[in-house]
Amino acid sequence: MMIKISFYKRLLKVYVIIGSTFGAWVSPIITGIQLSILRLLVFLGSIVDYICFSKIRKGKINKPILIVGNPRSGTTFLHHYLTSHKLGTGSQLWQMLFPSVILQKIIRPFLPFLEKVSPARHHSTEAHKTSLQSVETDDVSILFKYLDGFFLYGFILSWYKTNLFDWVDPKKRDTSSRDFDWLESMWLKVLISNNEDQIIGKLFSVSANMPKFLNRFPDAKILYMVRDPLSVIPSGLSLVTGVLDKKFGFWSLDKDKRNRFIRRLYRALIELLKRFHHDWTNDKIDKNKVMIVHFDRMMSDFDGLMNDIIQFLEINPSEILINDIKKTAEKQRQFKSKHKYNLEKFGLTNQQIKDDCKMIYDTFLNSNEAHQ
């Protein structure tokens, strides 16, 4: 039986967690009031959108391109590359905050000012710089719209004394119908606002529910990113804790609470890998609609990889794109990451990650499939 968690129950739980964990009892109330005003504006703007744009009333997202994979697996680079070369358009952070075409037209001139007060300033790190005008993961829109999803668990719910993973687990609480309907609605508005006709989304949470996504969007094409867990897991942990450290001073918090949070976040990141692997190896995913993209190949053979991606997506590349792929391939081959992660800092070891991710190594990294 599927569990049900109301919006107000999530809201109250978030408030209690933020207050008891970070000692912030007043600022969340102020933020809540601001978000309530924003939700009202978006609601009114959406009514105007519905009246003014027939594409929203009758529209449907056709042949969406989706990039899927754990955070720090290379999804952001590929997402930015495809959208920057106009192979489609993605959702910018501010468009997910203000998912109304009319509101976006009004707000666009004020974006430089809004950048100074946006929550994105807490996310600016060397590993992943972002801003309101950055093309970002569409999982953020689920957080903004419903105060729900894996983002909520990864940053907030994981702190609670009782593990609340069931709240976002599609096996225990499946919100896919609600979420996919919302994503289609938001993507239609992004297409109108950006004057484009091809959406390129990025959703790490779809790793846990890809069969249902493909059932909802049967003409979608998926690029699934695979990277060595010894790199992607600590990098993902560093990304989240880095944001929390800038906002709340993560590493100065109670050690037991920190360790509990890290353990839960680690298990959630592993679970995303396992869910996709299970569906893939049990033929629950139409493999004609999914291309496995290896991070290492993106660094060492970018031009060959992009040729395969272009064929998979059935794109007719321009000369400008072909030339840029060659230039980018050379840069990728010369790139040396400056990021080093201390696993002991997260209470982990190489062997633990290898053991927990054995199925990923066996299927995608050490098998013949990894070299196809």
Salt bridges, closest charged atoms under 4 A:
GLU136 OE1 - HIS128 NE2 3.52
ASP148 OD2 - ARG10 NH1 3.75
ASP148 OD2 - ARG173 NH2 2.66
ASP148 OD2 - ARG178 NH2 3.05
ASP166 OD1 - LYS172 NZ 3.44
ASP169 OD1 - ARG275 NH1 2.90
ASP174 OD2 - LYS212 NZ 2.23
ASP179 OD1 - ARG178 NH2 2.82
ASP181 OD1 - ARG216 NH2 2.93
GLU184 OE1 - ARG216 NH2 2.71
GLU271 OE2 - ARG275 NE 2.75
ASP279 OD1 - HIS278 ND1 3.56
ASP283 OD1 - LYS287 NZ 3.72
ASP286 OD2 - LYS289 NZ 3.98
ASP301 OD2 - ARG297 NE 3.04
ASP303 OD1 - ARG333 NH1 3.70
ASP308 OD2 - ARG297 NH1 2.86
ASP324 OD2 - HIS85 NE2 2.86
GLU330 OE1 - ARG333 NH2 3.44
ASP356 OD2 - ARG267 NH1 3.17
ASP362 OD2 - LYS358 NZ 2.60
